[in-house]
């Protein structure tokens, strides 16, 4: 029995995985289960299985992307789902004492990879966000919201869910007309434009992506609001002034743990005394960890999803009061499943933009992300911060009433 066989027998217990080796010999692992997929993979060269066993974190992704193995029906989502569903975060396995040496080594690797100095931060952002704008048009919603949507009903469309995400965040900001808002990591400008249109605030959106900046500025000009919604290519560390509100959606994952204190210190100093901040970030359910090797290499160099303890440890010394925390447990899985379906539907055009290898890479990235939120240790945190505990009403009722009004105004 090969190491690959031993590995699969240990991992695949529910659902079945059929492996056809490069000589055509077939072998199945696991047992059929109603909530687990049945998947068939084919090894296309003699070394593919060994590469996966030697380095599962890189070997599986590289093997699929490079065509060393293939999945029947090109169902990479099914394969990743099968593996993740058999290793769920909520599994009933007893807790074990951590391996201190192993954990220390992982932590060191993670810290070295997440040192995001200014030049490196811009290069890391460009690696992902300066891809063809057409790619993002093909799988995102109409407003190009490249972050977790908010599904008040699982049957809602992606566009509806993204509109309701913006309403959900705006309600937590407790905005008043004429206020000054800083949007850190503004993407293609959708959140900033929404906040101005619906709440009458002025917004400065900042990004390190030249492609995103160009689109955001064009959108503000086209809407005739460039005097009220401005976008700049600037690092958050270089922003000056005072703001009534700060919002940051999907940017904190790129800050780097060694810069968390610096990030929150700047946010504290940029907020007015009665200011409010809303941080929306992917996070992990367990202790601090390490971004998997494949994602670091191919998708988000320098990226890291923090534990709640890491966020709190950095914000507390900088006198930002945590006034509200919400955990979005399954919303991102639902979001990414819709992105994945759109990528599949637009395969021909994506291959034409790049090539077949890029298409497989993007599918593997989305499949891994979706199942990490479905079965793994990933969630989304929305954390509200204050400088003054008296800045907002003492109950959360204001959020519900504001959100209802905003959702009614944007129903699709």
Kinemage of the C-alpha trace (Angstrom):
@kinemage 1
@onewidth
@group {chain A} dominant
@subgroup {mainchain}
@vectorlist {calphas} color= white
{ca unk a 1} P 0.000 0.000 0.000
{ca unk a 2} L 1.448 3.374 -1.017
{ca unk a 3} L 1.730 6.430 1.247
{ca unk a 4} L -0.919 8.057 -0.936
{ca unk a 5} L -3.334 5.186 -0.202
{ca unk a 6} L -2.618 5.405 3.527
{ca unk a 7} L -3.172 9.166 3.440
{ca unk a 8} L -6.541 8.837 1.689
{ca unk a 9} L -7.746 6.002 3.949
{ca unk a 10} L -7.125 8.236 6.958
{ca unk a 11} L -8.825 11.302 5.456
{ca unk a 12} L -11.742 10.053 3.338
{ca unk a 13} L -14.234 8.329 5.634
{ca unk a 14} L -17.612 9.689 4.483
{ca unk a 15} L -18.381 10.017 0.784
{ca unk a 16} L -16.281 8.200 -1.766
{ca unk a 17} L -13.162 9.145 -3.651
{ca unk a 18} L -12.225 6.965 -6.609
{ca unk a 19} L -8.625 7.290 -7.755
{ca unk a 20} L -7.573 6.082 -11.209
{ca unk a 21} L -3.800 5.874 -11.368
{ca unk a 22} L -1.721 6.719 -14.439
{ca unk a 23} L -1.846 3.061 -15.552
{ca unk a 24} L -5.644 2.974 -15.387
{ca unk a 25} L -5.973 0.997 -12.140
{ca unk a 26} L -8.935 2.151 -10.027
{ca unk a 27} L -9.296 2.192 -6.234
{ca unk a 28} L -12.010 3.725 -4.010
{ca unk a 29} L -11.802 5.227 -0.535
{ca unk a 30} L -14.530 6.001 1.999
{ca unk a 31} L -18.171 4.946 2.088
{ca unk a 32} L -21.202 6.602 0.463
{ca unk a 33} L -22.844 9.229 2.683
{ca unk a 34} L -25.903 11.380 1.920
{ca unk a 35} L -24.265 14.756 2.642
{ca unk a 36} L -20.871 14.010 1.090
{ca unk a 37} L -20.027 14.010 -2.627
{ca unk a 38} L -18.681 11.083 -4.629
{ca unk a 39} L -15.700 12.148 -6.730
{ca unk a 40} L -13.353 10.506 -9.232
{ca unk a 41} L -9.833 11.777 -9.888
{ca unk a 42} L -7.332 10.565 -12.488
{ca unk a 43} L -3.576 10.672 -12.054
{ca unk a 44} L -2.038 11.800 -15.310
{ca unk a 45} L 1.597 11.031 -14.522
{ca unk a 46} L 3.481 8.610 -12.290
{ca unk a 47} L 4.707 11.247 -9.836
{ca unk a 48} L 1.459 13.133 -9.184
{ca unk a 49} L 0.383 11.159 -6.118
{ca unk a 50} L 3.834 11.360 -4.541
{ca unk a 51} L 3.942 15.141 -4.979
{ca unk a 52} L 0.660 15.458 -3.061
{ca unk a 53} L 1.825 13.226 -0.199
{ca unk a 54} L 5.191 14.990 0.134
{ca unk a 55} L 3.610 18.427 0.396
{ca unk a 56} L -0.203 18.348 0.543
{ca unk a 57} L -0.483 22.121 1.059
{ca unk a 58} L 1.189 22.828 -2.292
{ca unk a 59} L 1.033 19.499 -4.097
{ca unk a 60} L -2.732 19.208 -4.465
{ca unk a 61} L -3.241 22.704 -5.848
{ca unk a 62} L -0.227 22.596 -8.138
{ca unk a 63} L -1.123 19.103 -9.310
{ca unk a 64} L -4.608 20.198 -10.382
{ca unk a 65} L -3.516 23.513 -11.889
{ca unk a 66} L -0.676 21.934 -13.853
{ca unk a 67} L -2.785 19.024 -15.044
{ca unk a 68} L -0.882 16.346 -13.160
{ca unk a 69} L -4.259 15.026 -12.035
{ca unk a 70} L -7.767 15.788 -13.230
{ca unk a 71} L -11.236 15.501 -11.721
{ca unk a 72} L -14.100 13.919 -13.635
{ca unk a 73} L -16.449 16.678 -14.714
{ca unk a 74} L -13.710 19.133 -13.688
{ca unk a 75} L -15.465 19.102 -10.315
{ca unk a 76} L -12.653 20.519 -8.200
{ca unk a 77} L -15.266 22.006 -5.855
{ca unk a 78} L -16.570 18.483 -5.223
{ca unk a 79} L -13.085 17.177 -4.469
{ca unk a 80} L -12.190 19.955 -2.055
{ca unk a 81} L -15.647 19.718 -0.477
{ca unk a 82} L -15.150 15.973 0.071
{ca unk a 83} L -11.809 16.496 1.831
{ca unk a 84} L -12.986 19.448 3.933
{ca unk a 85} L -16.259 17.758 4.930
{ca unk a 86} L -14.206 14.877 6.334
{ca unk a 87} L -12.016 17.200 8.390
{ca unk a 88} L -14.609 19.685 9.670
{ca unk a 89} L -13.628 22.234 12.294
{ca unk a 90} L -16.619 21.134 14.369
{ca unk a 91} L -15.524 17.482 14.392
{ca unk a 92} L -15.921 15.593 17.641
{ca unk a 93} L -12.253 14.649 17.882
{ca unk a 94} L -10.809 15.146 21.387
{ca unk a 95} L -8.505 18.107 21.879
{ca unk a 96} L -4.805 17.266 21.962
{ca unk a 97} L -1.877 18.986 23.602
{ca unk a 98} L -0.167 21.235 20.991
{ca unk a 99} L 3.266 20.392 19.628
{ca unk a 100} L 5.188 23.449 20.860
{ca unk a 101} L 8.120 23.028 18.450
{ca unk a 102} L 5.829 22.590 15.437
{ca unk a 103} L 3.590 25.494 16.425
{ca unk a 104} L 6.587 27.784 17.005
{ca unk a 105} L 7.987 26.953 13.567
{ca unk a 106} L 4.633 27.650 11.903
{ca unk a 107} L 4.309 30.945 13.754
{ca unk a 108} L 7.789 32.043 12.657
{ca unk a 109} L 7.062 31.221 9.015
{ca unk a 110} L 3.826 33.165 9.218
{ca unk a 111} L 5.409 36.232 10.795
{ca unk a 112} L 8.203 36.384 8.229
{ca unk a 113} L 5.724 36.104 5.362
{ca unk a 114} L 3.428 38.783 6.776
{ca unk a 115} L 5.920 41.610 7.176
{ca unk a 116} L 4.188 44.058 4.847
{ca unk a 117} L 6.429 47.055 4.420
{ca unk a 118} L 5.071 49.775 2.137
{ca unk a 119} L 6.694 48.650 -1.114
{ca unk a 120} L 5.878 45.033 -0.451
{ca unk a 121} L 2.271 45.876 0.459
{ca unk a 122} L 1.743 47.584 -2.892
{ca unk a 123} L 3.331 44.693 -4.787
{ca unk a 124} L 1.170 42.172 -2.914
{ca unk a 125} L -1.979 44.139 -3.704
{ca unk a 126} L -1.025 44.444 -7.375
{ca unk a 127} L -0.456 40.674 -7.607
{ca unk a 128} L -4.160 40.053 -7.047
{ca unk a 129} L -6.175 43.218 -7.525
{ca unk a 130} L -4.458 44.571 -10.644
{ca unk a 131} L -5.545 41.603 -12.734
{ca unk a 132} L -7.789 42.330 -15.694
{ca unk a 133} L -10.878 44.280 -14.690
{ca unk a 134} L -12.815 42.094 -17.088
{ca unk a 135} L -12.047 39.033 -14.934
{ca unk a 136} L -13.758 40.617 -11.944
{ca unk a 137} L -16.703 41.747 -14.068
{ca unk a 138} L -17.262 38.131 -15.057
{ca unk a 139} L -17.803 36.719 -11.572
{ca unk a 140} L -18.589 39.572 -9.159
{ca unk a 141} L -21.901 41.382 -8.724
{ca unk a 142} L -22.833 44.544 -10.616
{ca unk a 143} L -21.124 46.754 -8.014
{ca unk a 144} L -17.916 44.667 -7.918
{ca unk a 145} L -18.115 43.915 -4.205
{ca unk a 146} L -15.160 41.567 -3.709
{ca unk a 147} L -16.008 40.629 -0.130
{ca unk a 148} L -18.555 38.641 1.856
{ca unk a 149} L -22.172 39.379 0.938
{ca unk a 150} L -25.015 39.337 3.480
{ca unk a 151} L -27.859 36.923 2.809
{ca unk a 152} L -31.023 37.914 4.688
{ca unk a 153} L -32.517 35.059 2.656
{ca unk a 154} L -30.341 32.233 1.282
{ca unk a 155} L -32.386 32.388 -1.933
{ca unk a 156} L -31.385 35.992 -2.636
{ca unk a 157} L -29.322 36.809 -5.699
{ca unk a 158} L -25.686 37.808 -5.337
{ca unk a 159} L -26.534 41.383 -6.316
{ca unk a 160} L -29.257 41.604 -3.669
{ca unk a 161} L -27.000 40.111 -1.001
{ca unk a 162} L -24.218 42.585 -1.764
{ca unk a 163} L -26.630 45.515 -1.589
{ca unk a 164} L -27.803 44.243 1.783
{ca unk a 165} L -24.194 43.868 2.949
{ca unk a 166} L -23.661 47.578 2.305
{ca unk a 167} L -26.884 48.411 4.165
{ca unk a 168} L -25.808 46.183 7.073
{ca unk a 169} L -22.478 47.988 7.373
{ca unk a 170} L -23.921 51.473 6.878
{ca unk a 171} L -26.407 50.839 9.705
{ca unk a 172} L -23.582 49.945 12.083
{ca unk a 173} L -21.759 53.174 11.203
{ca unk a 174} L -24.740 55.289 12.388
{ca unk a 175} L -24.087 57.885 9.696
{ca unk a 176} L -25.369 61.461 9.600
{ca unk a 177} L -25.440 63.727 6.529
{ca unk a 178} L -22.313 65.817 6.103
{ca unk a 179} L -20.017 63.533 8.068
{ca unk a 180} L -16.522 62.739 6.816
{ca unk a 181} L -15.847 59.037 6.196
{ca unk a 182} L -12.595 57.219 5.467
{ca unk a 183} L -12.875 53.970 3.496
{ca unk a 184} L -9.628 52.007 3.969
{ca unk a 185} L -9.231 49.557 1.104
{ca unk a 186} L -12.026 50.993 -1.030
{ca unk a 187} L -11.858 48.460 -3.861
{ca unk a 188} L -13.633 49.685 -6.979
{ca unk a 189} L -15.489 52.346 -5.014
{ca unk a 190} L -18.874 50.705 -4.476
{ca unk a 191} L -19.070 51.139 -0.693
{ca unk a 192} L -17.960 54.770 -0.785
{ca unk a 193} L -20.456 55.650 -3.512
{ca unk a 194} L -23.234 53.824 -1.652
{ca unk a 195} L -22.559 55.642 1.627
{ca unk a 196} L -22.663 59.024 -0.098
{ca unk a 197} L -25.807 58.255 -2.079
{ca unk a 198} L -27.806 56.698 0.766
{ca unk a 199} L -26.489 58.589 3.798
{ca unk a 200} L -25.318 61.962 2.455
{ca unk a 201} L -21.746 61.693 3.728
{ca unk a 202} L -18.464 62.695 2.111
{ca unk a 203} L -16.035 59.837 1.625
{ca unk a 204} L -12.316 59.461 1.003
{ca unk a 205} L -11.555 56.004 -0.358
{ca unk a 206} L -7.961 54.787 -0.343
{ca unk a 207} L -6.369 51.845 -2.147
{ca unk a 208} L -2.981 50.535 -3.255
{ca unk a 209} L -4.375 49.096 -6.486
{ca unk a 210} L -3.897 51.311 -9.513
{ca unk a 211} L -6.557 49.425 -11.461
{ca unk a 212} L -9.113 49.812 -8.692
{ca unk a 213} L -8.292 53.494 -8.281
{ca unk a 214} L -8.861 54.178 -11.960
{ca unk a 215} L -12.264 52.503 -11.970
{ca unk a 216} L -13.369 54.116 -8.685
{ca unk a 217} L -12.471 57.609 -9.889
{ca unk a 218} L -14.271 57.037 -13.182
{ca unk a 219} L -17.374 55.903 -11.320
{ca unk a 220} L -17.395 58.981 -9.098
{ca unk a 221} L -17.000 61.258 -12.126
{ca unk a 222} L -19.748 59.454 -14.040
{ca unk a 223} L -22.108 59.783 -11.066
{ca unk a 224} L -21.318 63.492 -10.756
{ca unk a 225} L -20.184 63.128 -7.130
{ca unk a 226} L -16.406 63.492 -7.443
{ca unk a 227} L -16.517 66.534 -5.142
{ca unk a 228} L -17.983 64.394 -2.366
{ca unk a 229} L -16.497 60.943 -3.035
{ca unk a 230} L -12.760 61.053 -3.618
{ca unk a 231} L -10.314 58.232 -4.168
{ca unk a 232} L -6.548 58.244 -3.665
{ca unk a 233} L -3.670 55.827 -4.199
{ca unk a 234} L -2.219 56.024 -0.713
{ca unk a 235} L -1.099 53.781 2.119
{ca unk a 236} L -3.304 53.992 5.225
{ca unk a 237} L -0.187 54.989 7.182
{ca unk a 238} L 0.069 58.205 5.158
{ca unk a 239} L -3.505 59.436 5.561
{ca unk a 240} L -3.865 62.724 7.453
{ca unk a 241} L -6.869 64.534 8.905
{ca unk a 242} L -9.814 63.569 11.130
{ca unk a 243} L -12.844 61.502 10.190
{ca unk a 244} L -16.216 60.984 11.847
{ca unk a 245} L -16.340 57.424 10.599
{ca unk a 246} L -13.878 54.809 9.333
{ca unk a 247} L -14.933 51.728 7.412
{ca unk a 248} L -12.628 48.977 6.204
{ca unk a 249} L -13.973 45.980 4.326
{ca unk a 250} L -11.711 43.119 3.276
{ca unk a 251} L -8.471 45.056 3.665
{ca unk a 252} L -7.266 44.042 7.127
{ca unk a 253} L -6.278 40.619 5.780
{ca unk a 254} L -3.417 42.384 3.956
{ca unk a 255} L -2.076 44.481 6.847
{ca unk a 256} L 0.268 41.858 8.314
{ca unk a 257} L 0.358 40.910 11.997
{ca unk a 258} L 3.483 42.917 12.722
{ca unk a 259} L 1.595 46.046 11.637
{ca unk a 260} L -1.679 45.497 13.517
{ca unk a 261} L -0.744 47.860 16.327
{ca unk a 262} L 0.296 50.485 13.800
{ca unk a 263} L -2.994 50.078 11.914
{ca unk a 264} L -5.147 50.586 14.986
{ca unk a 265} L -3.000 53.436 16.256
{ca unk a 266} L -3.529 55.292 12.991
{ca unk a 267} L -7.264 54.576 13.076
{ca unk a 268} L -7.502 55.913 16.635
{ca unk a 269} L -5.685 59.097 15.672
{ca unk a 270} L -7.753 59.581 12.492
{ca unk a 271} L -11.102 59.247 14.284
{ca unk a 272} L -12.810 62.225 15.863
{ca unk a 273} L -13.439 61.926 19.600
{ca unk a 274} L -17.001 60.694 18.987
{ca unk a 275} L -16.043 58.695 15.918
{ca unk a 276} L -17.150 55.177 14.958
{ca unk a 277} L -15.195 52.536 13.059
{ca unk a 278} L -16.427 49.329 11.429
{ca unk a 279} L -13.884 46.641 10.579
{ca unk a 280} L -15.053 43.812 8.304
{ca unk a 281} L -12.432 41.101 7.961
{ca unk a 282} L -12.035 37.405 7.343
{ca unk a 283} L -10.852 35.721 10.510
{ca unk a 284} L -10.106 32.326 11.954
{ca unk a 285} L -12.134 30.580 14.639
{ca unk a 286} L -9.169 29.213 16.498
{ca unk a 287} L -5.774 30.397 17.659
{ca unk a 288} L -3.301 32.357 15.467
{ca unk a 289} L -2.087 30.280 12.535
{ca unk a 290} L -0.427 30.419 9.132
{ca unk a 291} L -1.827 31.085 5.675
{ca unk a 292} L -1.609 27.885 3.648
{ca unk a 293} L 1.385 27.657 1.330
{ca unk a 294} L -0.611 27.491 -1.923
{ca unk a 295} L -2.618 30.632 -1.171
{ca unk a 296} L 0.522 32.502 -0.106
{ca unk a 297} L 2.335 31.563 -3.304
{ca unk a 298} L -0.369 31.957 -5.931
{ca unk a 299} L -3.247 34.078 -4.666
{ca unk a 300} L -2.570 36.406 -1.721
{ca unk a 301} L 1.153 36.861 -1.030
{ca unk a 302} L 1.489 38.467 2.373
{ca unk a 303} L -2.151 37.794 3.178
{ca unk a 304} L -3.307 36.469 6.539
{ca unk a 305} L -6.686 35.986 8.219
{ca unk a 306} L -6.354 36.805 11.933
{ca unk a 307} L -7.858 35.203 14.991
{ca unk a 308} L -10.186 37.335 17.078
{ca unk a 309} L -7.577 37.326 19.843
{ca unk a 310} L -4.975 38.859 17.510
{ca unk a 311} L -7.340 41.654 16.519
{ca unk a 312} L -8.264 42.421 20.113
{ca unk a 313} L -4.658 42.322 21.284
{ca unk a 314} L -3.784 45.056 18.782
{ca unk a 315} L -6.827 47.308 19.172
{ca unk a 316} L -6.915 47.299 22.988
{ca unk a 317} L -3.585 49.147 23.559
{ca unk a 318} L -4.712 51.824 21.101
{ca unk a 319} L -7.814 52.787 23.085
{ca unk a 320} L -10.368 51.637 20.562
{ca unk a 321} L -13.354 50.254 22.438
{ca unk a 322} L -14.982 47.149 20.971
{ca unk a 323} L -18.662 48.101 21.032
{ca unk a 324} L -20.143 45.361 18.856
{ca unk a 325} L -18.958 42.074 17.336
{ca unk a 326} L -20.849 39.975 14.796
{ca unk a 327} L -19.647 36.691 13.331
{ca unk a 328} L -20.876 35.923 9.799
{ca unk a 329} L -20.528 32.136 9.814
{ca unk a 330} L -21.870 30.935 6.461
{ca unk a 331} L -22.450 34.083 4.423
{ca unk a 332} L -19.046 33.975 2.728
{ca unk a 333} L -19.452 30.328 1.740
{ca unk a 334} L -22.729 31.259 0.053
{ca unk a 335} L -21.068 34.244 -1.636
{ca unk a 336} L -18.141 32.259 -3.003
{ca unk a 337} L -20.331 29.436 -4.287
{ca unk a 338} L -22.035 32.039 -6.476
{ca unk a 339} L -18.671 33.396 -7.636
{ca unk a 340} L -17.532 29.857 -8.460
{ca unk a 341} L -20.663 29.188 -10.527
{ca unk a 342} L -20.078 32.400 -12.474
{ca unk a 343} L -16.451 31.471 -13.119
{ca unk a 344} L -17.558 28.119 -14.505
{ca unk a 345} L -20.209 29.776 -16.642
{ca unk a 346} L -17.592 32.146 -18.080
{ca unk a 347} L -14.833 29.594 -18.624
{ca unk a 348} L -14.383 30.382 -22.313
{ca unk a 349} L -13.853 34.095 -21.759
{ca unk a 350} L -11.539 33.606 -18.757
{ca unk a 351} L -9.377 31.184 -20.730
{ca unk a 352} L -9.293 33.724 -23.539
{ca unk a 353} L -8.215 36.453 -21.086
{ca unk a 354} L -5.463 34.290 -19.598
{ca unk a 355} L -5.203 30.553 -20.283
{ca unk a 356} L -6.495 27.169 -19.133
{ca unk a 357} L -4.004 26.995 -16.287
{ca unk a 358} L -5.163 30.338 -14.864
{ca unk a 359} L -8.785 29.195 -15.082
{ca unk a 360} L -7.985 26.060 -13.076
{ca unk a 361} L -6.002 28.113 -10.559
{ca unk a 362} L -8.948 30.467 -10.011
{ca unk a 363} L -11.362 27.566 -9.611
{ca unk a 364} L -9.101 25.878 -7.070
{ca unk a 365} L -8.767 29.139 -5.126
{ca unk a 366} L -12.532 29.659 -4.958
{ca unk a 367} L -13.243 26.008 -4.147
{ca unk a 368} L -10.787 26.086 -1.266
{ca unk a 369} L -12.158 29.368 0.020
{ca unk a 370} L -15.810 28.319 -0.125
{ca unk a 371} L -15.223 25.074 1.744
{ca unk a 372} L -12.998 26.779 4.339
{ca unk a 373} L -16.020 28.877 5.329
{ca unk a 374} L -18.359 25.894 5.108
{ca unk a 375} L -16.319 23.329 7.006
{ca unk a 376} L -12.992 24.864 8.037
{ca unk a 377} L -11.912 27.505 10.533
{ca unk a 378} L -12.785 30.629 8.529
{ca unk a 379} L -15.534 33.160 9.316
{ca unk a 380} L -16.054 36.887 8.813
{ca unk a 381} L -15.882 39.282 11.754
{ca unk a 382} L -17.611 42.657 11.794
{ca unk a 383} L -16.222 44.643 14.706
{ca unk a 384} L -17.481 48.076 15.671
{ca unk a 385} L -15.110 50.396 17.545
{ca unk a 386} L -15.593 53.643 19.459
{ca unk a 387} L -13.268 56.147 21.035
{ca unk a 388} L -15.991 57.290 23.438
{ca unk a 389} L -18.502 54.857 24.958
{ca unk a 390} L -21.195 57.569 24.790
{ca unk a 391} L -20.888 58.090 21.035
{ca unk a 392} L -23.794 55.769 20.154
{ca unk a 393} L -27.180 54.826 21.648
{ca unk a 394} L -26.939 52.310 24.473
{ca unk a 395} L -29.002 49.656 22.661
{ca unk a 396} L -28.592 48.191 19.173
{ca unk a 397} L -32.078 49.279 18.066
{ca unk a 398} L -30.639 52.071 15.922
{ca unk a 399} L -28.912 49.475 13.737
{ca unk a 400} L -32.121 47.574 12.984
{ca unk a 401} L -34.185 50.651 12.143
{ca unk a 402} L -31.483 52.149 9.917
{ca unk a 403} L -30.857 48.848 8.157
{ca unk a 404} L -34.566 48.335 7.429
{ca unk a 405} L -34.758 51.791 5.872
{ca unk a 406} L -31.630 51.252 3.778
{ca unk a 407} L -32.701 47.802 2.602
{ca unk a 408} L -36.091 49.142 1.543
{ca unk a 409} L -34.370 51.816 -0.523
{ca unk a 410} L -32.144 49.340 -2.386
{ca unk a 411} L -34.405 46.323 -2.942
{ca unk a 412} L -33.651 44.719 -6.316
